[in-house]
């Protein structure tokens, strides 16, 4: 019994889904369609503007990321230079201590 009801309900739902849009389209008048088209056009324009804004923000974020990566690279180079200078200073101290009988 339940399966038969489900089949009947499914068939009614399918028919309703097919007929309802046709009925609504028949009810729409010229001015209604013009207003709907205007709303769709406005929505598309807003979507394009939002996409443009998002693309611009992404480009700026990428530029900032590149700047940050360059800053990190320079900081790493400076750290390597500082480490080399420290090693040289330590060697000089050891040499001075050795020559002083240390």
N, C-alpha and C positions, 0 to 999 in steps of 0.2 A: 504494500500500500504506500509506504513512504517513498519507494523508488518511483512509483507512478506519479506521485505528487511532485517529486523533484523534477521529473521529466516535464510535467505539465508547466510547472513554475519556470523552468529553464526556457521552454518554448515561448511562454508568454513574455518573459524578460527579453528574449531575442527579438520578438516581434515589436515590442515596445521600443527597444533601442533603435530599431530600424525606422519605425513610423514617427517617433517623436521629433527627430531632426527635420524630417520632411514637413511635418506640421508646423514646426517653428519657422522654417524657411518660408513656408506659404504665408505665415502671418506677418512676416517682416515687410514693411513698406519701404519705399524708396528713401525717405528721410531717415528711417531707422537704419537702413544699410549704410547710408552716407555717414551717419554718426558713428556706426560701428567701424567703418573703414577709417574714419578720422582717429578713433581711439586706437585702432591697431597701428596706424601710421605713427601716432605719437608714442606708443609703447615701443615700436621698433626704433624710433629715433632715440628715445631714452636708453634703450639697450645698447645701441651703437655708441652713444656718448659714454655710457658706463664702461663699455669695453675699451674705448679710447683712454679713459681715465685709468683703468686698470693696467693697460699696456704702458702708459706713461709712468705709473708708479713702479711697475716692474723694471722698466729701464733705469729709473733712478736708484732702485734697490740694487740692481746689478752693478751700477757705477759705484755705489757706496761699497759694495762687496769687493769690487776690484781695488778700490782705494785702501780698504782695510787689509786685503791680502798683501798689497805693496808695503803697507806700514809694518805688517808682521815680518815680511821678508827683510826689510831694512833693520828692524829690531833684532832679528836673528843674526844678521851680519854684524851689527854693532856688538852683540853679545859674544860672538866668535872672536872679534877683534879684542875685546876686553879680556877674554880668557887667554888669548895668545900673549897679551901684554902682561898679564898676571904670571904666566909661566916664565916669561923672560925675566921679570922682576925676581921671581923665586930663584931662578938660576943665578942671577947676579948676586943675590944675597948668599946663596950657598958658596959661590966662588969667592966672595969677599970673606966669608967665615973661614973657608979653607985656607986662604992666603994669610989670614991672621992667626993661623994655628988652631982654628976652631974646631 
